[in-house]
Amino acid sequence: MQPIGGPTTSKTGLPSERVNLSGVIAVSIAHFIHDLYSSFLAPLLPLLIEKLSMTLTQAGLLSTVMQLPALINPWIGSLADRFSVRWFLILAPALTAVPMSLIGVAPTYGMLLILMLFAGISVSVFHVPAPVVVARMSGDRKGLGMSFFMVGGEAARAVGPMVAVGLVTLVGLDGFYPVMTVSFACSALLLLATRDLPVTRTAAAPVPLMQTWRGMRHILVPITGILVARGFMHGCMTSFLPTFIAMNTGNLWLAGAGLTIFEIAGVAGVMVAGTLSDRFGRRRLLTLSLVGAPVSLLGFVLVDGWLAYAMLVLTGFTLLSTTPVMLALVQENAVERPSAANGLFMMISFLARSAVVVIVGMTGDLIGLKATYMLFALIGFIGLPVVFRLPADTESKTV
């Protein structure tokens, strides 16, 4: 695992930590492979509905059950801090892949719910400590590391549905389960990539979560405001973009392509934003994103033709680019309890997304999707004053 860069000095004048780029890339590849498995449910859902004669309500509950373990993310983070961040990370891809690969052979709806619950727990077990490991490997360039990490996840969400459908076409739903074997290689990769990383027992004694919250609230309170403001726009795009495009064009192909374009633009956004935030500051990059996202979303709604797709690219680029910057902020300010702090961040993010998607849907029923998109683009500007409650880019605070 070769670090990059020569001796440098940080903003504080102290020697900078070097970046273990090969380790960061290995964890990012593992993020891609892990999230491929966790993205299998949606594209295979039509086949599962037909096989098990599910209602749409039952089908929707599967996704809800899979996401429920996000509510215990802070406690998973506390356990990772006390025992082994490294082993949580290594085992999670295989633990997620096994239930996600078995969904095609689940004999009953009840068994499918159990598989989704176990997969959801494993998803949390991976995503809570993984940014901690990336932050350790990234030295003073945490934004760069988080960008690589988030590219893995965004790319998986972009191509995962195609991978699932392609595999099922080749081997059938009942023959889908051997795909889990790839995850074992992924866990082996992580075992090698993190072998020299001192990430066990970051907190020797149990630390109350409220104490972690109190130490991190100068970061987490503003981030909560940003997540909520961004969440309305995010809910519009990730949940209702194909519906919006289909209603306006009558073209289902364009509707599907629109979501892919949005996600691919997001991959570019997370790569660029995190890296630039190392140089220009986290708060500045968040400010630019929270200006660019509402403006480009309004442009997407108000213009037609290929210009609308250009605005869609800009919306994906700016809207999704905030996550690596916020992850870097959390890790920079959570030196003593990094996994617990990241668990709090992820729980807040999950609650913000879940709540606003329901509101977006209800608003769309009342005033139509076009008016809803415009309303929530304007609400997105509310996140701007919240950004200035974050520490200035020159400050360095730790728990």
Order of alpha helices (4+ residues) and beta strands (2+ residues): beta-beta-alpha-alpha-alpha-alpha-alpha-alpha-alpha-alpha-alpha-alpha-alpha-alpha-alpha-alpha-alpha-alpha-alpha
